[in-house]
Amino acid sequence: MKPFKKIDDAWFVVQYCKGHKSAMAVLVKRWHRKFCIQAYNYSNDFDIAKDITQDAWITILKNIDTLECPDKFGSWGLAIVTKKSIDWYRKSKRIQDKKQGIASKENTSTVEETDIAENLLVKEKLKRAITSLSKEQQHVLRLFYIESYGLVEISEILQLSKGTVKSRLYYAREKLKTLLKEQKS
C-alpha cells in the first residue's frame, strides 16, 4: 500500500471519529472492493462475499473509535474481513461435511466419481497450480504479490507471526515451482 494512501485513510478515520460522517463514505469507496475480494477468496461466491463484507463494515463502524493507529485502517479492516470470512468458511464447512456424510450413506459411488472428475481438472497452468495451494498459502501470495502488502502488514491482517507469513510465502513459492516444472514435462 502506498504511504500517501495510508495518510489519507488516517485523515478520513480521524475526521469520521470527529463526527464527519461523509469521511466514512470515502473510506467505503476506497476499501469496499478490496474487502469484497478478500471475502470472495474464502467463499468463492460473490453474494456471500458481499454479505461477509457488509457484516465486516458493521463491525468496523462499531469499533472504529478503538483503532489506535488510524494509518493502519486498511490492514485492520482486512483483518476484520478475514476473521468474518474464516468464521463463514468454518460454518459452511461443518454444514457441507454433514451433508456429505448423509449423501455418502445414500450413495457412495457418486462421491467417488465426483472425486475422480475433480482430480482430472486439477492439471492446468499457473492458475490451477495456485488453486492447488492451501488457502493460507493462496492468501499470503495474493496479499504479497497482488495487494503489495509487506510481511508485517500481512502478519497483522492474518494475525500471524511474521515468521509464519515468511514460511507460508516460501513454501508456496517452492510448491508452485515444483508444480509448474511437472506441468512442463
C-alpha positions as a Markdown table, in Angstrom:
| # | Residue | x | y | z |
|---|---|---|---|---|
| 1 | Met | 0.0 | 0.0 | 0.0 |
| 2 | Lys | 1.4 | 3.4 | -0.9 |
| 3 | Pro | 2.3 | 5.6 | 2.1 |
| 4 | Phe | 0.2 | 8.6 | 1.0 |
| 5 | Lys | -2.9 | 6.4 | 0.8 |
| 6 | Lys | -2.3 | 5.4 | 4.4 |
| 7 | Ile | -2.1 | 9.0 | 5.4 |
| 8 | Asp | -5.3 | 9.8 | 3.6 |
| 9 | Asp | -7.0 | 6.9 | 5.2 |
| 10 | Ala | -5.8 | 8.0 | 8.6 |
| 11 | Trp | -7.1 | 11.5 | 8.0 |
| 12 | Phe | -10.5 | 10.2 | 7.0 |
| 13 | Val | -10.7 | 7.9 | 10.1 |
| 14 | Val | -9.9 | 10.8 | 12.3 |
| 15 | Gln | -12.5 | 13.0 | 10.6 |
| 16 | Tyr | -15.1 | 10.3 | 10.9 |
| 17 | Cys | -14.4 | 9.9 | 14.6 |
| 18 | Lys | -14.8 | 13.7 | 15.0 |
| 19 | Gly | -18.3 | 13.4 | 13.6 |
| 20 | His | -17.8 | 14.0 | 9.8 |
| 21 | Lys | -19.9 | 11.1 | 8.5 |
| 22 | Ser | -19.0 | 11.8 | 4.9 |
| 23 | Ala | -15.4 | 10.7 | 5.7 |
| 24 | Met | -16.7 | 7.1 | 6.1 |
| 25 | Ala | -18.2 | 7.2 | 2.6 |
| 26 | Val | -14.8 | 7.9 | 1.2 |
| 27 | Leu | -13.3 | 5.0 | 3.2 |
| 28 | Val | -16.0 | 2.7 | 2.0 |
| 29 | Lys | -15.4 | 3.8 | -1.6 |
| 30 | Arg | -11.7 | 3.1 | -1.3 |
| 31 | Trp | -11.9 | -0.2 | 0.6 |
| 32 | His | -15.2 | -1.9 | -0.2 |
| 33 | Arg | -13.9 | -3.7 | -3.3 |
| 34 | Lys | -10.8 | -4.9 | -1.6 |
| 35 | Phe | -12.8 | -6.2 | 1.3 |
| 36 | Cys | -15.2 | -8.0 | -1.1 |
| 37 | Ile | -12.2 | -9.6 | -2.9 |
| 38 | Gln | -10.8 | -10.7 | 0.4 |
| 39 | Ala | -14.1 | -12.3 | 1.4 |
| 40 | Tyr | -14.5 | -13.9 | -2.1 |
| 41 | Asn | -11.2 | -15.6 | -1.7 |
| 42 | Tyr | -12.7 | -17.6 | 1.2 |
| 43 | Ser | -16.3 | -18.0 | -0.1 |
| 44 | Asn | -15.8 | -18.3 | -3.9 |
| 45 | Asp | -19.3 | -16.7 | -4.2 |
| 46 | Phe | -19.9 | -13.0 | -4.9 |
| 47 | Asp | -23.2 | -12.8 | -3.0 |
| 48 | Ile | -21.7 | -14.4 | 0.1 |
| 49 | Ala | -18.6 | -12.2 | -0.2 |
| 50 | Lys | -20.9 | -9.1 | -0.2 |
| 51 | Asp | -22.7 | -10.4 | 2.9 |
| 52 | Ile | -19.5 | -11.0 | 4.7 |
| 53 | Thr | -18.2 | -7.6 | 3.7 |
| 54 | Gln | -21.4 | -5.9 | 4.9 |
| 55 | Asp | -21.1 | -7.6 | 8.2 |
| 56 | Ala | -17.4 | -6.5 | 8.4 |
| 57 | Trp | -18.4 | -2.9 | 7.7 |
| 58 | Ile | -20.9 | -3.0 | 10.6 |
| 59 | Thr | -18.1 | -4.2 | 12.9 |
| 60 | Ile | -15.7 | -1.6 | 11.6 |
| 61 | Leu | -18.3 | 1.2 | 12.2 |
| 62 | Lys | -19.0 | -0.1 | 15.7 |
| 63 | Asn | -15.3 | -0.3 | 16.6 |
| 64 | Ile | -13.5 | 2.4 | 14.6 |
| 65 | Asp | -13.1 | 4.6 | 17.7 |
| 66 | Thr | -11.0 | 1.8 | 19.2 |
| 67 | Leu | -8.5 | 1.9 | 16.3 |
| 68 | Glu | -5.3 | 3.1 | 17.9 |
| 69 | Cys | -3.3 | 3.8 | 14.7 |
| 70 | Pro | -5.6 | 5.3 | 12.1 |
| 71 | Asp | -3.0 | 4.8 | 9.4 |
| 72 | Lys | -3.5 | 1.0 | 9.9 |
| 73 | Phe | -7.1 | 1.2 | 8.8 |
| 74 | Gly | -6.6 | -0.9 | 5.7 |
| 75 | Ser | -4.9 | -3.8 | 7.4 |
| 76 | Trp | -7.2 | -3.5 | 10.4 |
| 77 | Gly | -10.3 | -3.7 | 8.1 |
| 78 | Leu | -8.8 | -6.6 | 6.1 |
| 79 | Ala | -8.2 | -8.4 | 9.4 |
| 80 | Ile | -11.9 | -8.0 | 10.3 |
| 81 | Val | -13.0 | -9.2 | 6.9 |
| 82 | Thr | -10.6 | -12.1 | 7.2 |
| 83 | Lys | -12.0 | -13.1 | 10.6 |
| 84 | Lys | -15.6 | -12.9 | 9.3 |
| 85 | Ser | -14.6 | -14.9 | 6.2 |
| 86 | Ile | -12.9 | -17.6 | 8.3 |
| 87 | Asp | -15.9 | -17.8 | 10.5 |
| 88 | Trp | -18.2 | -18.2 | 7.5 |
| 89 | Tyr | -15.8 | -20.8 | 5.9 |
| 90 | Arg | -15.7 | -22.9 | 9.1 |
| 91 | Lys | -19.5 | -22.8 | 9.5 |
| 92 | Ser | -20.1 | -23.7 | 5.8 |
| 93 | Lys | -17.5 | -26.5 | 6.0 |
| 94 | Arg | -19.3 | -28.0 | 9.0 |
| 95 | Ile | -22.6 | -27.9 | 7.1 |
| 96 | Gln | -21.1 | -29.3 | 4.0 |
| 97 | Asp | -19.4 | -32.1 | 5.9 |
| 98 | Lys | -22.8 | -33.0 | 7.5 |
| 99 | Lys | -24.4 | -33.0 | 4.0 |
| 100 | Gln | -21.7 | -35.2 | 2.5 |
| 101 | Gly | -21.9 | -37.6 | 5.4 |
| 102 | Ile | -25.6 | -38.1 | 4.6 |
| 103 | Ala | -25.0 | -38.3 | 0.9 |
| 104 | Ser | -22.2 | -40.8 | 1.3 |
| 105 | Lys | -24.5 | -43.1 | 3.3 |
| 106 | Glu | -27.1 | -42.9 | 0.5 |
| 107 | Asn | -24.8 | -43.3 | -2.5 |
| 108 | Thr | -21.0 | -43.8 | -2.1 |
| 109 | Ser | -20.3 | -44.4 | -5.8 |
| 110 | Thr | -21.5 | -40.8 | -6.7 |
| 111 | Val | -18.9 | -39.3 | -4.3 |
| 112 | Glu | -16.1 | -41.5 | -5.7 |
| 113 | Glu | -17.0 | -40.4 | -9.3 |
| 114 | Thr | -17.0 | -36.8 | -8.3 |
| 115 | Asp | -13.6 | -37.1 | -6.7 |
| 116 | Ile | -12.1 | -38.7 | -9.8 |
| 117 | Ala | -13.5 | -35.9 | -12.1 |
| 118 | Glu | -12.1 | -33.2 | -9.8 |
| 119 | Asn | -8.7 | -34.8 | -9.8 |
| 120 | Leu | -8.5 | -34.7 | -13.6 |
| 121 | Leu | -9.4 | -31.0 | -13.7 |
| 122 | Val | -6.5 | -30.0 | -11.3 |
| 123 | Lys | -3.9 | -30.1 | -14.1 |
| 124 | Glu | -3.7 | -26.7 | -15.7 |
| 125 | Lys | -1.2 | -23.9 | -15.8 |
| 126 | Leu | -0.4 | -21.2 | -13.2 |
| 127 | Lys | -4.0 | -20.6 | -12.1 |
| 128 | Arg | -4.6 | -24.3 | -11.5 |
| 129 | Ala | -1.2 | -24.5 | -9.7 |
| 130 | Ile | -2.2 | -21.7 | -7.4 |
| 131 | Thr | -5.6 | -23.1 | -6.6 |
| 132 | Ser | -3.9 | -26.4 | -5.5 |
| 133 | Leu | -2.0 | -24.5 | -2.8 |
| 134 | Ser | -3.6 | -24.3 | 0.7 |
| 135 | Lys | -5.9 | -21.4 | 1.3 |
| 136 | Glu | -3.4 | -20.0 | 3.7 |
| 137 | Gln | -0.7 | -20.0 | 1.1 |
| 138 | Gln | -3.1 | -18.5 | -1.5 |
| 139 | His | -4.0 | -15.7 | 0.8 |
| 140 | Val | -0.4 | -14.9 | 1.6 |
| 141 | Leu | 0.6 | -14.9 | -2.1 |
| 142 | Arg | -2.3 | -12.7 | -3.0 |
| 143 | Leu | -1.7 | -10.2 | -0.2 |
| 144 | Phe | 2.1 | -10.1 | -1.0 |
| 145 | Tyr | 2.1 | -10.0 | -4.8 |
| 146 | Ile | -1.3 | -8.7 | -5.8 |
| 147 | Glu | -2.2 | -6.3 | -3.0 |
| 148 | Ser | 1.5 | -5.3 | -2.4 |
| 149 | Tyr | 1.4 | -5.6 | 1.4 |
| 150 | Gly | 4.6 | -6.1 | 3.3 |
| 151 | Leu | 5.3 | -9.1 | 5.6 |
| 152 | Val | 4.5 | -7.1 | 8.8 |
| 153 | Glu | 1.2 | -5.9 | 7.3 |
| 154 | Ile | 0.2 | -9.4 | 6.2 |
| 155 | Ser | 1.0 | -10.7 | 9.7 |
| 156 | Glu | -1.3 | -8.0 | 11.1 |
| 157 | Ile | -4.1 | -8.8 | 8.6 |
| 158 | Leu | -4.0 | -12.5 | 9.1 |
| 159 | Gln | -3.0 | -12.2 | 12.8 |
| 160 | Leu | 0.0 | -14.5 | 12.3 |
| 161 | Ser | 3.6 | -14.0 | 13.3 |
| 162 | Lys | 5.9 | -12.5 | 10.7 |
| 163 | Gly | 7.9 | -15.8 | 10.6 |
| 164 | Thr | 4.8 | -17.8 | 9.8 |
| 165 | Val | 4.0 | -15.4 | 6.9 |
| 166 | Lys | 7.5 | -15.7 | 5.6 |
| 167 | Ser | 7.3 | -19.5 | 5.9 |
| 168 | Arg | 4.0 | -19.7 | 4.1 |
| 169 | Leu | 5.3 | -17.5 | 1.3 |
| 170 | Tyr | 8.4 | -19.5 | 0.9 |
| 171 | Tyr | 6.7 | -22.9 | 0.8 |
| 172 | Ala | 4.0 | -21.6 | -1.6 |
| 173 | Arg | 6.7 | -20.4 | -4.0 |
| 174 | Glu | 8.5 | -23.7 | -3.8 |
| 175 | Lys | 5.3 | -25.7 | -4.4 |
| 176 | Leu | 4.5 | -23.5 | -7.3 |
| 177 | Lys | 8.0 | -24.1 | -8.8 |
| 178 | Thr | 7.5 | -27.9 | -8.4 |
| 179 | Leu | 4.0 | -27.9 | -9.9 |
| 180 | Leu | 5.0 | -25.8 | -12.9 |
| 181 | Lys | 8.1 | -28.0 | -13.6 |
| 182 | Glu | 5.9 | -31.1 | -13.5 |
| 183 | Gln | 3.4 | -29.5 | -16.0 |
| 184 | Lys | 6.2 | -28.7 | -18.5 |
| 185 | Ser | 7.3 | -32.3 | -18.5 |
